[in-house]
Amino acid sequence: MKYYIPTEGWSGFDLLVYVIVYLCLTILSSYALYSIFEKPMMDFRESSFIKKRFS
């Protein structure tokens, strides 16, 4: 975000809002990646189809 939005010369409140937005975007993107990719892959790994083939 700092590459796209230069923060030099911002006041304390503006930087606080910037950090809060940054943290919210980070948490939301992490949750999206977890629910879209990681959770389905873990469920697939634990499925009976995979366990029968590789155990």
Phi, psi and omega in degrees: 000326182294333177292320183273330182235097179292135186248011178295133178086006178279152178277176183299317182293319179297319178294324177297315178297319178301314181294319180296317178296318179299314180295319179296317178296321179295314181293317179295319179291325176296316179296319179296316178297321179295312185284332182273323186246305191290315181297313177299324178293321178292320177296320178296320179297325181271000182290157181293330178301313180288320181296324179292322184284326189241016178251000000 
